[in-house]
């Protein structure tokens, strides 16, 4: 949890740089509401105090803050935190017992109920104020691509995250650095990260929505929306993923495929969130069929070896 907290805080500092103290207000409201809700939920399940090294409220608050619009009203993340903790976490037994990613449940609920607020973005360096909503709304990169448009963003701005979108999902260079750090620390699953990226890239190449070229389609589909952020900080939640490597490979493929299908046929920019919730529900099935596919693979491999050995003897 400490690795995730450190990397999320780096992204939060970048978000404050781009959008000012409004981000600090949003995160503060998230954290206060998270710990208040946790206090009452712990009382309800008969647990006297918060576990010593449980940073999950901080992680959920950071994810909630960074995946919402920088200009979202401050009451929106409070509702999201309530749903995340009271629907997705504590009814299943609390820390480590949840089958769905709590932040994903909260964000998915917000995306369905208030899309006009959640997906109402602003330009970096906008003067948002602490509570005001006076800004010029801008379309996100994913919205532009989904409506048949061609992004007109310079490469350097893409790398640095200087374009409208969720507060913490646009600084691609920082996200990639965080992902590499977490992979080296073995905090996130390489199996899920690799297969998810390969699958989503395959869909982007087969169904090109950006008309300026194959490479542009791959790059823009990858960086648009919350795909990279979700892959790094949400896909490998240890309590919601398969236990076996083969199961995690299938999990990553399904998550990548569902994400792209939601992008192509959905009307909501949280396609990754809904894809993640579906694959969380299929986690045990991934383990079961992963073991079967692994056995089938080795059976075929052994059969091939026997055939080769028999062929060599006959010669």
N, C-alpha and C positions, 0 to 999 in steps of 0.2 A: 504493500500500500504506500510506503514511503516513496518508492520510485515513481509511482503514478502521480502522487501529490506533487513531487518536485517538478516533473515535466509539465503537469497541468498549470502549475504556478508560473512557469516560464511563459507559457502561452497567454496566461492572464496578464502578465506584465506587458506583453506585446499588445494585447487588446486595450489596456489602459493607455498605452502610447498612442494608439490610433483613435480611440473614442473618448478618452478623458475620464474624469472622476465618476461619470455615470456608471461605469463598469464596477467601481468599488461599491457604489450604493447597491447595485443589483446583487453582487456577491454577498454583501453584508446581510441583506434581507434574506437571501437564500440560506445562509449559514444559521442565522438566528431562528428562522422558521424550522429548519431541519432539526436543530437540537431541541427546540420546544416540542416538536412532534415526536421525536425519539424519546424524550423524557416520559411523555404520557403513554406512548406505546409500550415502553419497557415496564411501566407500572401495570399496564393491562395484562401483560404476559407473565407477571410475577418476578421480573428481574429487577433487583434492587438498584444496580448502578450500571453505567456504561462500561463496556470492556476497555481495558487499559490501552491497547494498541489498535483500537477500531477507528480508522480514519474514514470509514465509508460515508458518513454524512458530509465530510469535507469534499471527498471525491465526487459524490452525487451533486453537491452544490456547484462545484467547479464545472462539471460537465453541463449541468443545466444552464449556467450562466454563459458558457462559451458557445453553446449550440443555438441559443436564441438570438434574435436580432438585438443589436446594441441599444436600439431605441424602444425595446419592448416595455410596456408599463410594468412597474415593480410588483404589482399584485399577480401577474401572470406566473412568474417562477414560484411564488408561494403556493399557488394551486398545483403546479407541477410537482413540487416537493411533497405536498400532502398526498397526491395520488401515488407517487413513487414509493413512499414509505408505508402508507396505510393500505395500499392495494397490492403492491408488488413485493414488499419486503416482509413486514411483520406477520401478515396472515399466513405465510409459509413457515414461520418459525424464527425470523430474524436473520442475523448475520450468517452468511454461508449456506443458508437453507433455501434461498429463493431460487426459483427455476427460470424466472425472467429477469433481465437486467432492469433494476429499479428506475434508473435514469431514462432508459428507453421507454418504459411504460408511461412515465410522467410526460416526457416530450411527445410521445405518440398521442396522448390524450389532448395536449395543448394544440398540436397540429391539426387535429380533427375539429376541435371546438372553436378555436379562434385563429384560423389561418390568416385572416386579414391583419392581425397584429403580430403573429409569430413570424410571418414571412414578409414583413414590411421593413426593408433594409434601408440603410443610409450610407453615404460616402464616408470613407475614412477621413478623419480630422473635422468631421461635422461638429458644430457647436450644439450639443444636445442638452446641456444643462443637467441639473441633478434629477429633476422630475418632469421637466417639460416635454412635450411631444411635437414641438414646432421644428420640422425638418422636411426636406424634399425627399419623398420616397423614391427609391431606385430598385430596379429589377436585379435579381441575383444572376450570376453566371449560368446556373442551372436553368433558371426561368428563361433566359435568352435562348439557350440551346434547345430546350423543350418546345419552344414556339417557332422553331425553324430559323432563328437568327444566327448570325455569325459574330462571336465575341470580338470586340475591337480593343483588347487590352494588350499593352506592351508586355513583352516577355519578362522584363525586370519587375514590373508591377505585379505580375502573376506570381513570381517567385517570392516576393516580399509580402504579398497579401494586400496590396494596395488597390482593392476593388470591393464593391458591396457584397455582403454575405454575412453568415453567422459570425459572431465576434471572434471565435477562436478557430474557425475552420478554413480561414483564407491564407494565413502565413505558411505557405507550402514548405519553404526552406526550413523553418523552425519545426514544423510537423515531421518532416523527414528525419531531421536530426534527433528528435525525441524518439521516433520509431526505431532508429538504429541503436540508440542508447538502451531502450527497453529490450530489444532483441538480444543485444550483447549481454545484458543482465539476466536474460532468460525470464523476464517478467511477463512477457507476452508470448503466445505460441507462434513459432515459426511456421508450423504446418498450416494453421488457419490463415495467417497473414499471406503466405506464399500462394496458396490455392485461391484465396479470395481475390488477390490482385490479378492472377493469371486468368481467372474466369471472367472477371469484369472487363479486363483488357480484351479478351476474346470477343465478348459481346460488342464492345465499342468498335472493334475493327470490322466485325461482320455487319453490324447495323450502324453505318456512319451517319450521324446527324449534323456534323459540321462539314460544310461543303468545300472548304478550302484545302482539303487533303487528308490522307490517311493518318499522318502523324499528328496533325492538328486535332482530328477527331479523338485520337487516343489520349492526347495530353489534356484537352479541355474536358472530356468525359471523366477523366481521373481526378482532376483538381476541382471540378464543379461539385457543389453540394457539400455533404459531410462525409463522403466516402473515405477519404484518407484519415480524418479525425476518428471516425467510427471504427475503422480497421485497427487503429493503434490503441484506442482507449476503451472500446466497448466490446469488440468482437471476442476478446480473450478473457472476459470476466470468468474467473476460475469456478464459480459455483453454477454457471449456466452452460458450460461447454462439455463436450464428450470427454471421457477419461482416457480413451486410447488414441494413439497417433493416427491409426486408420480412420477412426471415427471423426477425428478433427480434420482430416483431409476432406472427407465427405462434407462435413459441416461448412468448411470454407468454400467449397464448390457451390453448395446450395445457397449460402449467404450471398455470394457474388452473383449467382444467377437470379435469385429473387430480387436483389437490389436493382439490377438492370431492368428486369421486367416491370418493377414498380415505376422506374423512371420512364419507360417507354409507354406504358398504358395507364399510369396513375395520374392524378391531378394534384398531388401533394409533394412538396419538396423533401419530406422525411421518408423517402422510399427506403433508405438504409435502415431506419428505425423499425419500420413494419416488417422488413425482411429479417431483421435480427430477432424480433419477437417470434416469428414463425419458426426460425431455425432453433431458437432456444427451446421451443416446444418439441422439436424433433431431435433433441440432443441424444436421448437414449436410443432412438431408432438408428442414429448415425453410428453409435457404438455397436449395435447388434449387426447391422449390415456391413459395417466396416470389418468386423471379424470374419463374416462370411466371404466378403470379397478378398480379404487377405488370404484366407484358406484356399479359395478358388485360384488365386494368383500363384500360390506356391504349388498347388496340385498341377497346374498347367506347366509351371516351370520344371517340376520333377518329371512330368511326362515327356517334356521336350528333351530333357537330359537323357532319359532312357532311350528315346528314339534315336538320338544322336549316337549314343554309345552302341546301340544295336546296329546302326548303319555302319559304324567304324569296324565292328567285329565282322560283319558280312563282307566288307571289302578285304 
